[in-house]
Amino acid sequence: MTNRKVEVKLKRAMGNYWLTAAAWLSFFAVMPGCLAADKLPSLSLKTGDRVVFIGNTFAERLTWHGYFEAMLASRFPELKLTFRNLGFSGDEAVRGQLGTGAGPGTIGPLQTNTWLQLRALNFGDIFSHVEEQKADVIFACYGMNESFAGTSGLSKFEKDLTTYLGRLLDLKCGAAKSSPRLVLVSPIPHEDLGGDLPEPIGHNDDLRAYTEAMRRVAAGMNLPFIDLFNPARPFLDDKSGSPLTFNGIHLTRYGNWVVAQLMMDQLGFTPATVNLTADAAGSDRVALPQLNVQPLPIAPPPADAKVHRALIERLPLVKITGLLPGSYKLRINGHDAAKATAADLSKGIHVLPAAEASENLAAAVDDKNWEFFMKYRAVNGEYIYGRRKEPFGVVNFPKEREFQEQLVAEKDARIHELANAPGLLKVELLKADE
């Protein structure tokens, strides 16, 4: 996305607490504030950690909307973290009966007491793939699918989840054959979108109960816990912003942009809000200090998103007192960032620095995730691990998959480079007609 000069109408932006889509096209967002839960989980990250996402559709869609991954990479650039997404739509952390067909159009015998995670023939279960990726840290995202069993399935879910997480902890796949560090992630609430979609009150009661069950499991196993149900509720109820989901339970790209920030909050990784203050002492000119937005803020949301008030208030605040009356504009690194009156500036305005560096990082994350997805979920799996693995697949595919892994590693290196983008920005105040 290219930067464009955009004039932000401050009265509109500050009065309704959202910015126009055009404004979001040209600026950074976001220097988050703190919306943390009462007790934040504790996650220790180490140099070179391999972070793996597992779970349901929520986890899988982090592949396509990598805001959270980009935020972690830029928050800890010195750690050179790498990320792999093993999310699989429909996955559950409970046991039941699962068919074991030999391929499309076939039905095999039912397996009882197995994890409800449907895979193609010989694909391998989640435990084998976690081991293959040498996971040091695992974000386990469950609870949405399971919640449809209602309160009658709650005790089974809590018991099965404990067993499931215990098996993950038994894996010796991390650095020096250590057990992975687990973070348990709750489901989001069910959003009321009206129309022909289901009314979510009853389901939200169940989701609340399943979230609390997950909290109990995390506490009992001494695991960090990310509660997305409660922090996300205000954003679903506040209709001044765009919807977070497209069907009530699956996040849009904007929804993932919001939730990425909530996840950082819950982990205690949210940087402090940046403030820049100056006194013009009765002049229309003032030398402004540099704006320090290190670590790199999150990339802008989709161009058509209407951003929630609480997220606007997380942006860097610029406050300039003592200006002569008139209209002014702020320029950051050569790009016009906002237009405001002297009165507005004396109260403080939230600004969005130019977005190029953050956009480059987010694009690199999405690019890497696509390359890994094509290896992990290859469309020609029948020739790689299925019934046609021999004699055809064994000839070319092993080397081809090694090459794919090299491509992913090269994209990891690019992400590490972009996550170290400079955070000091030049800020200038000019009269509006200049």
C-alpha positions in Angstrom: 0.0 0.0 0.0 1.4 3.4 -0.9 1.3 6.4 1.4 -1.0 9.3 0.5 -1.4 12.7 1.9 -4.6 12.6 3.9 -6.3 15.3 5.9 -7.9 14.0 9.1 -11.0 16.0 10.2 -10.2 16.2 13.8 -13.7 17.3 15.0 -15.2 14.3 13.2 -12.5 11.9 14.3 -12.5 13.0 17.9 -16.3 13.5 18.2 -17.2 10.1 16.9 -14.0 8.4 17.9 -13.3 6.8 14.5 -11.2 7.8 11.5 -12.1 7.7 7.9 -10.9 4.7 5.8 -8.7 7.0 3.8 -6.9 8.1 7.0 -6.2 4.5 7.9 -4.6 3.9 4.5 -1.8 6.4 5.2 -1.0 6.0 8.9 0.2 3.6 11.6 -2.0 2.1 14.1 -1.6 1.3 16.9 0.3 2.2 20.1 -2.0 0.2 22.4 -3.0 1.2 25.8 -3.9 -1.3 28.5 -7.2 -3.3 28.5 -5.7 -6.2 30.4 -7.6 -8.6 32.6 -7.3 -8.5 36.4 -4.6 -11.2 36.4 -2.4 -11.3 33.4 -0.9 -14.7 32.4 2.9 -15.0 32.5 4.7 -16.2 29.4 8.4 -16.3 29.2 9.9 -16.0 25.7 13.5 -17.0 24.9 15.9 -16.3 22.1 15.2 -18.5 19.0 11.8 -19.8 20.3 9.6 -21.6 17.8 6.0 -20.5 18.5 3.3 -22.8 17.3 -0.5 -22.1 17.0 -2.9 -25.1 17.3 -6.6 -25.3 17.6 -9.8 -24.5 15.7 -10.9 -22.0 13.0 -9.7 -19.1 15.2 -6.2 -20.5 15.2 -6.2 -21.4 11.5 -7.4 -17.9 10.5 -4.3 -16.4 12.2 -2.5 -17.8 9.2 -4.3 -15.3 6.9 -4.4 -12.4 9.3 -1.0 -12.4 11.0 -1.4 -9.2 13.1 -0.7 -11.0 16.4 2.4 -12.7 15.1 3.7 -9.4 13.7 3.1 -7.7 17.0 5.1 -10.4 18.9 7.9 -10.2 16.4 8.2 -6.5 16.6 7.7 -6.4 20.4 10.7 -8.8 20.9 12.9 -8.3 17.7 16.1 -9.3 19.6 14.6 -12.8 20.3 14.3 -13.7 16.6 11.1 -15.7 17.2 9.8 -18.0 14.5 6.1 -19.0 14.1 4.3 -21.9 12.6 0.5 -22.3 12.4 -0.9 -25.8 12.7 -4.5 -24.6 13.3 -7.2 -26.8 11.6 -10.8 -25.7 11.3 -13.1 -28.0 13.3 -10.5 -29.2 15.8 -11.7 -30.0 19.3 -9.9 -30.9 22.5 -12.5 -33.5 23.5 -12.7 -37.2 22.7 -15.4 -39.0 20.7 -16.0 -41.1 17.7 -14.2 -40.3 14.5 -14.3 -42.0 11.1 -11.0 -43.3 9.6 -11.8 -43.4 5.9 -9.1 -44.2 3.4 -9.7 -41.2 1.3 -12.5 -39.2 -0.5 -15.7 -41.1 -0.8 -14.8 -43.9 1.6 -15.8 -44.6 5.2 -13.7 -46.5 7.5 -14.4 -48.0 10.9 -15.3 -45.6 13.7 -12.5 -45.0 16.3 -13.8 -44.3 19.8 -12.1 -42.3 22.5 -10.0 -40.3 20.0 -9.5 -36.6 19.7 -12.1 -35.0 17.4 -9.6 -33.7 14.8 -10.3 -34.9 11.3 -7.3 -35.5 9.1 -6.6 -37.0 5.7 -5.2 -40.5 5.5 -1.6 -40.7 6.9 -1.5 -37.0 7.5 -0.4 -37.4 11.1 -2.0 -36.2 14.3 -1.4 -32.9 15.9 1.1 -34.3 18.4 3.4 -35.5 15.5 3.2 -32.2 13.8 4.0 -30.3 17.0 7.0 -32.5 17.4 8.1 -32.0 13.8 8.0 -28.2 14.2 10.1 -28.5 17.5 7.6 -26.2 19.3 9.0 -24.3 22.3 5.8 -22.3 22.9 2.3 -23.4 22.0 -0.8 -21.3 21.8 -3.7 -23.7 22.2 -7.0 -22.2 20.9 -10.1 -24.2 21.8 -13.6 -23.9 23.3 -15.7 -22.6 20.5 -16.6 -25.9 18.8 -16.9 -27.7 22.1 -19.3 -25.0 23.5 -22.1 -26.2 21.1 -22.5 -29.2 23.4 -23.9 -26.8 26.0 -23.6 -27.1 29.7 -24.1 -30.9 29.5 -20.7 -31.2 27.8 -18.9 -28.9 30.2 -17.5 -31.5 32.6 -16.3 -33.8 29.8 -14.7 -30.8 28.1 -12.8 -29.8 31.3 -11.6 -33.4 31.8 -10.6 -34.0 28.2 -8.9 -30.6 27.9 -6.7 -31.4 30.9 -5.7 -34.7 29.5 -5.1 -33.2 26.0 -2.9 -30.4 27.4 -1.0 -32.9 29.6 -0.2 -35.0 26.5 1.2 -31.8 24.8 3.3 -31.1 27.8 4.7 -34.6 27.7 6.2 -33.9 24.3 10.0 -33.3 24.4 10.2 -31.2 21.3 11.6 -27.9 22.4 15.1 -26.7 22.6 17.3 -29.3 24.4 14.4 -31.7 24.2 12.4 -29.6 26.7 8.6 -29.6 27.2 6.8 -26.9 25.3 5.5 -23.9 27.2 1.7 -23.8 26.8 -0.7 -20.8 26.6 -4.4 -21.6 26.6 -6.6 -19.3 24.6 -10.4 -19.0 25.1 -13.0 -18.5 22.4 -14.3 -15.1 21.5 -18.0 -14.2 22.3 -20.7 -14.8 19.7 -21.5 -11.5 18.0 -25.1 -10.5 17.3 -25.2 -9.6 13.6 -29.0 -9.8 13.3 -30.7 -10.8 10.1 -31.0 -14.6 9.5 -28.0 -15.4 11.8 -28.6 -17.0 15.1 -29.5 -14.9 18.2 -26.4 -15.4 20.4 -27.6 -14.9 24.0 -27.9 -18.6 24.9 -24.7 -19.5 23.1 -22.8 -16.7 24.9 -23.9 -18.1 28.3 -22.3 -21.4 27.2 -19.2 -19.7 25.9 -18.8 -17.9 29.2 -19.1 -21.2 31.1 -16.5 -22.8 28.7 -14.2 -19.8 29.1 -14.3 -20.2 32.9 -13.7 -23.9 32.6 -10.6 -23.2 30.5 -9.5 -20.7 33.2 -9.8 -23.4 35.8 -7.8 -25.9 33.8 -5.1 -23.3 33.2 -4.9 -22.5 36.9 -4.8 -26.1 37.8 -2.0 -26.8 35.4 -0.2 -23.5 36.1 -0.5 -22.3 32.5 -0.8 -18.8 31.1 -4.4 -18.1 30.0 -5.7 -15.6 27.4 -9.3 -14.7 28.1 -10.7 -13.3 24.9 -14.4 -13.7 25.8 -14.6 -10.9 28.4 -12.2 -8.3 26.8 -13.9 -8.7 23.4 -17.4 -8.1 24.7 -17.2 -4.3 24.7 -16.1 -4.3 21.1 -19.1 -6.4 20.1 -21.5 -4.2 22.0 -20.0 -0.9 20.7 -21.7 -0.5 17.3 -19.6 2.6 16.5 -17.0 0.3 15.1 -17.1 -2.3 12.4 -18.3 -5.9 13.3 -15.5 -8.2 14.4 -17.0 -11.3 12.7 -18.7 -12.2 9.4 -21.0 -14.9 10.8 -21.0 -14.2 14.5 -18.2 -16.5 15.5 -15.4 -16.3 12.9 -13.3 -13.1 12.8 -12.9 -10.8 9.8 -9.5 -9.3 9.1 -10.6 -6.3 11.1 -11.7 -8.6 13.9 -8.3 -10.2 14.0 -6.7 -6.7 14.0 -8.7 -6.0 17.2 -8.2 -9.3 18.9 -4.4 -9.3 18.2 -4.2 -6.3 20.5 -6.3 -7.9 23.1 -4.0 -10.9 23.1 -1.0 -8.7 23.6 -2.9 -7.0 26.5 -3.6 -10.4 28.2 0.0 -11.4 27.9 1.2 -8.2 29.5 3.2 -7.3 26.3 1.4 -4.1 25.4 3.8 -1.1 25.2 2.9 2.1 27.1 1.0 4.7 25.2 3.4 7.3 23.6 2.9 11.0 24.5 4.6 14.0 22.9 4.2 17.4 24.5 5.5 20.8 23.8 4.8 24.5 24.6 4.8 27.1 21.7 4.9 30.0 24.2 2.6 32.2 22.2 4.1 31.5 18.8 2.9 29.6 15.7 6.2 27.7 15.5 7.7 25.1 17.9 10.5 22.6 17.6 9.1 19.2 18.4 11.1 16.2 19.8 11.2 13.0 17.9 8.2 10.6 18.3 9.5 7.2 19.7 7.1 4.4 18.6 9.4 1.5 19.3 8.4 -1.3 19.1 6.8 -1.0 15.7 3.0 -0.5 16.0 0.5 -2.8 14.5 -0.2 -2.3 10.8 -3.4 -0.4 9.8 -6.7 -2.3 9.7 -8.5 -2.9 6.4 -9.3 0.3 4.5 -13.1 -0.1 5.0 -12.9 -0.6 8.7 -14.6 1.8 11.1 -12.3 1.7 14.2 -13.6 1.4 17.7 -13.2 4.4 20.1 -11.1 2.4 22.6 -8.5 1.7 19.9 -8.3 5.3 18.7 -7.5 6.3 22.2 -4.5 4.0 22.1 -2.7 6.0 19.4 0.2 8.3 20.2 -1.0 11.6 21.8 0.5 14.9 20.6 -0.3 17.9 22.8 1.0 21.4 22.0 0.0 24.3 24.2 0.6 28.0 23.8 0.0 28.2 20.0 -1.4 31.2 18.3 -5.0 30.7 17.2 -5.3 29.2 13.7 -5.2 25.9 11.8 -2.2 23.6 11.8 -1.0 20.3 10.4 1.4 17.7 11.8 3.9 16.1 9.5 5.6 12.9 10.5 8.6 11.7 8.5 7.5 13.8 5.6 3.9 12.6 5.5 1.0 14.7 6.6 -0.5 13.0 9.6 -3.3 15.3 10.9 -4.9 18.7 10.7 -6.1 20.5 13.8 -6.8 23.9 15.3 -4.7 25.4 18.1 -7.5 24.6 20.5 -7.5 21.0 19.5 -3.8 20.7 19.8 -3.8 22.2 23.3 -6.2 19.4 24.4 -4.1 16.8 22.6 -4.9 14.8 19.5 -4.2 11.2 18.6 -2.1 10.7 15.5 -1.1 7.9 13.2 2.5 7.8 12.0 3.1 6.7 8.4 2.4 3.0 8.0 4.9 1.7 5.5 7.2 -0.1 8.0 4.3 -1.8 9.8 2.6 -2.8 6.6 5.8 -4.3 5.2 6.1 -6.4 8.4 2.5 -7.6 8.3 2.8 -8.4 4.5 6.0 -10.5 5.2 4.2 -12.4 7.9 1.3 -13.2 5.7 3.6 -14.2 2.9 5.6 -16.6 5.1 2.4 -18.1 6.5 1.1 -18.8 3.0 4.3 -20.6 2.1 4.2 -22.7 5.2 0.5 -23.5 4.7 1.3 -24.9 1.3 3.7 -27.3 2.8 1.7 -28.2 5.9 -1.7 -28.5 4.1 -0.5 -29.4 0.6 -3.3 -29.9 -1.9 -1.6 -33.0 -3.4 -1.2 -34.8 -0.1 -2.3 -38.1 -1.6 1.1 -38.1 -3.3 3.1 -36.9 -0.3 1.7 -39.1 2.6 -1.4 -40.8 1.2 -2.1 -43.8 -1.0 0.0 -42.6 -3.9 3.1 -41.8 -1.9 4.7 -44.8 -3.6 6.0 -45.1 -6.2 5.3 -41.6 -7.5 5.7 -39.3 -4.5 8.9 -40.7 -3.1 10.8 -39.6 -6.2 10.4 -35.8 -6.1 8.4 -34.7 -3.1 11.0 -35.2 -0.3 13.4 -32.8 -1.9 10.6 -30.4 -2.9 9.4 -30.2 0.7 13.0 -29.5 1.9 13.1 -26.6 -0.6 9.7 -25.3 0.7 11.2 -25.3 4.2 14.2 -23.3 3.0 11.8 -20.7 1.5 10.0 -20.4 4.8 13.3 -20.0 6.7 14.3 -17.2 4.3 11.0 -15.5 4.9 11.6 -15.9 8.7 14.8 -13.9 8.2 13.0 -11.2 6.3 10.5 -10.9 9.2 13.4 -10.5 11.7 14.9 -7.8 9.6 11.6 -5.8 9.3 10.8 -6.2 13.0 13.8 -4.1 13.8 12.6 -1.0 11.8 13.6 2.3 13.4 11.1 3.7 15.9 12.2 7.3 16.1 10.2 9.6 13.8 10.6 13.2 12.9 7.6 15.4 13.8 7.0 18.9 12.4 4.3 21.5 13.0 3.3 23.6 10.1 0.6 26.2 9.4 -2.2 24.6 7.5 -1.6 26.6 4.3 2.1 25.6 4.2 
